[in-house]
Amino acid sequence: MPVAAVRVNRVRTRSAELSEAINSMFSWYEQAEICYAYPSDVSSNTGTFELDQLTNSRWFTRGWNLQELIAPRKADFYSSTWDLLGSRDSLGPEPASRPSSCAMASPCTSSASFGISMPLLYGEGQGAFVRPQEEIMRHSDDHTIFAWELFGRGPSDATREPQGLLASKPELFARSDDVVAVETGESLPFSQTNRRIQIQLRVFEEDTTLYAVLHCRKDHAASLLAIPLTSFPGNLFQRNLAARPKWIMYEEWRVSDTS
């Protein structure tokens, strides 16, 4: 039975082996028949427990919990006295949704989930979540990577500054789980440099706000996602967080080269 903490700690002093081990962790769990999760701070007196105990456990602050939770075919949770609390499926959506904000902040965890490999870097700060997104774009032209902050605070929050097309933190994807890519017949590869992303999208203006139409939609829906932008000289654009995204019919809008 592989134990993640043991396997990683054994190579902790050798950075190359440590990076290889961490990048391999998702595949280890994916090949497992079952994963046993042990939130040691959750008790189950007389065989019962409150679900809040589990979702507030320290276990969900660990950097590797996302892959431990989603990669195996089956995941069972056990209490501090090794009483079975329930399986990933039987406990409902709460445990499955709880770890996203902390575990996905680990670039190696999120990158392994998408089948890419990156070197392990400590001390990246806020840039840690941008790097795996950039690596994903090297291997995919899927527009769902831009489908974040779908239900923002809207125009009343005028103090929010524009930012690039990539999300700065994983929480911004919290309500994007049912957004899927769609083939429109106009999908073109996009490229990136150390300063910008160059991509061609349909754009339109509504109530003085510029929107770019992405090639993605809600699952089983017909309308495509349009994200608000702020324009700058030189045909440059940033994500406008003071406006809300829209869902629109795709055929109505003109083509513009958005960089």
Secondary structure, DSSP 8 states (H G I E B T S, - for coil): ---HHHHHHTTTT-HHHHHHHHHHHHHHHHT-S-EEE--TT---GGG---HHHHHTSGGGGSTTHHHHHHSSS-EEEE-TT--EEEETTTT-HHHHHTTHHHHTTSHHHHHHHTT------S--GGGGTHHHHHHHHHH---GGGG---TT---TT-TT---B-SS-SSGGGGTT-TTEEE---S-----EE-SS-EEEEEEEEEETTEEEEEEEEEETT---EEEEEEEEETTTEEEE-TTS--EEE-GGG-EEEEE-
